[in-house]
């Protein structure tokens, strides 16, 4: 199995491309199917970063965008990153997946057990 990180423009786009990982609960609500014998799915949604978090353990983060540095000079805030994020472990990419939505995070934070 392979691990994939996706960054979609919004949740609706994620739902369209990851339709095979959607289902209906006992009340008729659409839900994400987060695990089965052939996949594991983590729906992260919007990621938030602290502009004051400049270090990760002993490793230094890459340079921050100017707007984040400007925020770091003031009160500590959480800043929303772009996109709707989903991580997947599966045998292969879902059929029809647009490769532009496959992300390669520099510092992945997800730990699969």
ABEGO torsion letter per residue (X at the ends): XBBBBBBBABAAAAAAAAAAABBBBAAGBBBBBABBAABBBBBAEBBBBBAABABBEABBBBBBBAAAAAAAABBBBBBBBBEBBBBBBBABBBBGBBAAABBBBABBABBBX
